[in-house]
Every structure is written in structure tokens, then in C-alpha cells.
Amino acid sequence: MSLLAGHSVALYSAEMPENTAYPSLAVGMVGFGMIFDETYRPCFEALTRSPLVLSGGGPVGIRLAAAATRTGSRVARFLRDSSTSGDSFANLVGDSASDELARSPVDAVCVATPDDRHFLAARAALAAGKHTLIEKPSVLSLTELDELVATAEKTGALAKVVYHKLADPDHKKLRTLYQDGVLRHVNNGYCSLLEPKSISGGQFAEWIAGRNPSTYVAVHYLKLIDFTFGPDWALDRVSATGQRGLVGPVDGPTWDSVQLQLVYRHPDGREAAFDIHTSWVTPDNFPGYVEQEVQFRFDNAVWAAHQRKRGVELTVEGRTPHDLKNTPNYHYNGTFLEPWGERSQRGYGIEVIERFFKEVATVEFGGPPAERPARLAAARALTYNDLSADRNVVAIVQASEAILKHAAAGRPGCVVKVNQAAGGLVLYAPGAATPEVLYPGRV
Ligand SMILES: NC(=O)c1ccc[n+]([C@@H]2O[C@H](COP(=O)([O-])OP(=O)(O)OC[C@H]3O[C@@H](n4cnc5c(N)ncnc54)[C@H](O)[C@@H]3O)[C@@H](O)[C@H]2O)c1
């Protein structure tokens, strides 16, 4: 038996799961695609082998108990191939599957559907009091973000988003050096993330119409910039352009590549500008599969990093660069034979999901029930993943989607300004007499 979120039960409670001496959390997945296979699946497998251990507390079991998808076929395959018992697993399918999952006795829900389908699933889960983790980008508008944060507040649940790049050791060091004043005053920088054609032409082909690669992947860097160099600065404006003609028609709403620029203002009035280039039409035989590079310039320093060139170059006849990569990033996710003999799969992409479960477990089981509100407040104060701290990223996503929509309708060159007298997100189109308010509240 699992314990419902909101029913605070201390570790020493009489309500323990059957056959174990410790409490457990039942988790439901909405969406069971590529990212489930890559990061959630190994996370659940590891947590099935050994429970979480809370700092200063005891063990807490984590069990994948349900999934909500459109067809259920990948879930059925997973149940066949894994040791997860189908008897105690709910494979929910169809249009109302995520609502059914929200009503089912799970304690937490992870939302890993395409990005324009996060909101409804997350709202249903939070309204039912389930702790919720959403894949990036959390949602596509500030109005949606406001609603999710308010719902979580009302039901006493955690609402969190996955940004695994913040757990990358190199990015942790970048932030440490900045926060410690070794790198002083960021002025500008660029980030690029280029996905192969197989993503736009195969993996995402079903839902790609009208979408762009920026919303899907630039957010990794939007969050990195916002979290690493903030919070004592203000987002000022956003502009974007891009190219069409490969994934969809040249005059259609589907984008091959996007160049996004954001400008922040430091408290001393100086500006910082960042260019983020994304694409999902890079050749499939590109050596590293996903090409990721950043450079940040400071008053006294330059930080340049390449995500896949971390020292390893590998060539295997007949296997690289397809099923093995030439320049792999084993820090994100890798399968290993550990020196002590175990097989494992680990990396920061998995670690960041495990952290969410640890935060949920700490809220529910990390001390006396009377102190749950304090534990909940402490978990919500973690700005690296709390939805309430995702405002600038969602603002940039909403602004860039609106700018690209205008460009596709024959009005390129729009700029969105932030926190103006007219509203929080205000779009200025060249030649238009009146600006368009995208979001009236403050960002
Ligand atoms: N953290 C990362 O690096 C990373 C990498 C890839 C994807 N993602 C994110 O994960 C999410 C999913 O991406 P993916 O690559 O796994 O996609 P995918 O296309 O491989 O899988 C999508 C899944 O969602 C399900 N689905 C679609 N609409 C649904 C609905 N209305 N209700 C319930 N289920 C529905 C599909 O059945 C499928 O199981 C996206 O938000 C994406 O941005 C994150």
C-alpha cells in the first residue's frame, strides 16, 4: 500500500507498505516516450533496487505504479520487458488518461508529454494534490504558470520542472565561480544546441507541425543563464528569428532553426545579452548527435564549454557515430560496469529526477506531520526546479512563440519588452501603431 500525498505520515508510522519496514511513494507517468526511456526508466529501476535514504531520516521506497499515454503500447512493452508487475500497475490510455491518473492513488506525477501538452496534465495532477514534476519547458505561457503555481499552493503539493543542465558538474562550477565573485559581471554570451534531423523527421514528426526547436531545447540554456547569473537582475526584452523550408513549407508555421536573443539589465543599469541558436535539422551522422556549446564573457573572464568534448573520442567500426557516439557525454547519462562489479546507469540527467523524489519524500516522511508545512516551504524555496521560479524562462518562451507566430504570418522583426507600463509582456511589431499585450501582470 502506498501513502497518499497530503496524508503526512512519519517514518515511524504504523501505516507502512506491505512487506517492507518503510514508507513508499507511488508515482505515475504522463507520457512514456524517449525521455522516459532515457532518464525516468533507469531512475525507477535504480530506486526499485534500493530505496531513497533521506538525510537524517530513513529509507523511502519509490514505485512506478501507473502511466497515462495516448495508446499504451509502449507501456505494455515496458511491462513485458521489465520486472515491474503488471498486476499492480495502471496502464491508462486515451484522451482522459491523465485525468484518470490524477484521480488514481498515486502520490506523485511526472509529466513527459510534448511541450504543448504539459499544462492540462499538470493542472489535473496538482488539483488532485499530487506532487508534480514537469519536463522542460514547464508550460508555454505565464497565465498557465500562474494557474499551476496557485493550484499547487492550494492543494499543498510540490510543482517542479526538470532542468538537468543545472546538475551538470561544469554548470555547477560555473555558478559557483559566479556566485563566489571569481567570475565578475556577465556581459554577454552565446549558446547553441543543434539536434539531428531524425528528431524533426522521425521522433517528433507526429506533433511537430507549428512547433519550433527553440521552445523545446533553448530552455535548457534559458534556465542555465537565468539561474546561474540571477536573481539580482531583470529580464528586459526578447527578439527572435529563424529559418523554415526543411521540416515544413517555407511560409508555414513550423521552424527548422531559431536564433533567439534575450537582454537582461543588471542592478547597476548595464545590460547583458545572450544569443541562443537551436536547430533540429543537423545531419544525422553528425559526430556527437547533439551539438552543444556555450561561451560567456565577464568583466574579467571568459568561460567556453563544449558539452560533448569532455575528453573522450571513440571510434568503433560499424557502431560510431550511430549507436555509439564519437564524442560521448557520459556525465549526462551512461551505462557502466562499476569498479565494484555492479552494472549501473547514471548521470546528472537521472540524478535530477531522483532529487525530485527525494524532495517529495522529505516533505511527506522527513519528520513529524506537524512540521510538514515547513518542509513543504523549504522544498518550494528551491529555485532551481520550483515552478514559481520559472517565470523568466516561461516569459521568454511565451515571447519567442509569439514573435515566431508573427514572423510566420508575414510580420518578422517583432520585439517583446518586459514589465512595461502597458503590461508584463508587450509585443512591438514593426509598423504597428499599438503594441500587443501578451501578459498583463508583472513577469
Ligand atoms: N530533459 C531533456 O533533455 C529532454 C529530452 C527530451 C525530451 N524532453 C521533454 O520531454 C517531453 C517528452 O519528450 P519525448 O522526447 O519523450 O517525446 P516522445 O514523443 O518520445 O513521447 C511523448 C509521449 O507523450 C505521450 N502523449 C502525447 N500526448 C499525450 C497526451 N495528451 N496525454 C498523455 N500522453 C500523451 C505519447 O503517447 C508518448 O508516450 C517534452 O516536454 C520534451 O521537451 C526532455
PDBQT file of the ligand as one rigid body, heavy atoms in Angstrom, charges set to zero:
ROOT
HETATM    1  N1  LIG A 501      15.366  16.696 -20.288  1.00  0.00    +0.000 N 
HETATM    2  C1  LIG A 501      15.682  16.513 -21.570  1.00  0.00    +0.000 C 
HETATM    3  O1  LIG A 501      16.813  16.639 -22.014  1.00  0.00    +0.000 OA
HETATM    4  C2  LIG A 501      14.633  16.127 -22.511  1.00  0.00    +0.000 A 
HETATM    5  C3  LIG A 501      14.974  15.416 -23.645  1.00  0.00    +0.000 A 
HETATM    6  C4  LIG A 501      13.937  15.043 -24.491  1.00  0.00    +0.000 A 
HETATM    7  C5  LIG A 501      12.652  15.429 -24.205  1.00  0.00    +0.000 A 
HETATM    8  N2  LIG A 501      12.369  16.153 -23.099  1.00  0.00    +0.000 N 
HETATM    9  C6  LIG A 501      10.999  16.625 -22.819  1.00  0.00    +0.000 C 
HETATM   10  O2  LIG A 501      10.201  15.508 -22.509  1.00  0.00    +0.000 OA
HETATM   11  C7  LIG A 501       8.910  15.691 -23.049  1.00  0.00    +0.000 C 
HETATM   12  C8  LIG A 501       8.570  14.484 -23.910  1.00  0.00    +0.000 C 
HETATM   13  O3  LIG A 501       9.557  14.319 -24.893  1.00  0.00    +0.000 OA
HETATM   14  P1  LIG A 501       9.898  12.904 -25.523  1.00  0.00    +0.000 P 
HETATM   15  O4  LIG A 501      11.160  13.083 -26.277  1.00  0.00    +0.000 OA
HETATM   16  O5  LIG A 501       9.843  11.840 -24.500  1.00  0.00    +0.000 OA
HETATM   17  O6  LIG A 501       8.638  12.758 -26.542  1.00  0.00    +0.000 OA
HETATM   18  P2  LIG A 501       8.042  11.462 -27.255  1.00  0.00    +0.000 P 
HETATM   19  O7  LIG A 501       7.332  11.969 -28.452  1.00  0.00    +0.000 OA
HETATM   20  O8  LIG A 501       9.102  10.419 -27.411  1.00  0.00    +0.000 OA
HETATM   21  O9  LIG A 501       6.973  10.905 -26.190  1.00  0.00    +0.000 OA
HETATM   22  C9  LIG A 501       5.806  11.610 -25.848  1.00  0.00    +0.000 C 
HETATM   23  C10 LIG A 501       4.902  10.741 -25.006  1.00  0.00    +0.000 C 
HETATM   24  O10 LIG A 501       3.774  11.520 -24.619  1.00  0.00    +0.000 OA
HETATM   25  C11 LIG A 501       2.576  10.758 -24.872  1.00  0.00    +0.000 C 
HETATM   26  N3  LIG A 501       1.491  11.709 -25.094  1.00  0.00    +0.000 N 
HETATM   27  C12 LIG A 501       1.317  12.584 -26.110  1.00  0.00    +0.000 A 
HETATM   28  N4  LIG A 501       0.201  13.316 -25.917  1.00  0.00    +0.000 NA
HETATM   29  C13 LIG A 501      -0.349  12.875 -24.758  1.00  0.00    +0.000 A 
HETATM   30  C14 LIG A 501      -1.495  13.244 -24.013  1.00  0.00    +0.000 A 
HETATM   31  N5  LIG A 501      -2.287  14.238 -24.426  1.00  0.00    +0.000 N 
HETATM   32  N6  LIG A 501      -1.754  12.575 -22.866  1.00  0.00    +0.000 NA
HETATM   33  C15 LIG A 501      -0.934  11.591 -22.419  1.00  0.00    +0.000 A 
HETATM   34  N7  LIG A 501       0.171  11.209 -23.089  1.00  0.00    +0.000 NA
HETATM   35  C16 LIG A 501       0.460  11.850 -24.232  1.00  0.00    +0.000 A 
HETATM   36  C17 LIG A 501       2.904   9.888 -26.055  1.00  0.00    +0.000 C 
HETATM   37  O11 LIG A 501       1.999   8.790 -26.103  1.00  0.00    +0.000 OA
HETATM   38  C18 LIG A 501       4.354   9.492 -25.705  1.00  0.00    +0.000 C 
HETATM   39  O12 LIG A 501       4.315   8.433 -24.786  1.00  0.00    +0.000 OA
HETATM   40  C19 LIG A 501       8.920  17.037 -23.783  1.00  0.00    +0.000 C 
HETATM   41  O13 LIG A 501       8.410  18.018 -22.940  1.00  0.00    +0.000 OA
HETATM   42  C20 LIG A 501      10.388  17.299 -24.025  1.00  0.00    +0.000 C 
HETATM   43  O14 LIG A 501      10.688  18.679 -24.037  1.00  0.00    +0.000 OA
HETATM   44  C21 LIG A 501      13.337  16.476 -22.235  1.00  0.00    +0.000 A 
ENDROOT
TORSDOF 0
